[in-house]
Amino acid sequence: MTVALMWEARGAEGRGAELLAWVRAQHLAGEPLRREVLGAPGDRVLVITWWAAAYDAELPELPDPPGELLHRPVHRWRFERFESYGEE
């Protein structure tokens, strides 16, 4: 089974570049199958990690960044893969 962990934060006004740098410097306690870092307007940063694990497995997650970098609390979601198309 493949599980995707999604971590999304909105940076404080004008602090998106600092938030992105903080995210890139974070190391997980394990090695995911894949890790992607994405950005969007509004100083948003999204990190998706894929793991070969059961849906309810204990997996390493990114911590919360320093509060001064955030506009609002971090959002986290967990998804189980049902199908995959295209690049693997």
Secondary structure, DSSP 8 states (H G I E B T S, - for coil): -EEEEEEEEEBSTT-HHHHHHHHHT---SS--SEEEEEEETTTEEEEEEEEES-TT----------GGGBSS--EEEEEE-----S--
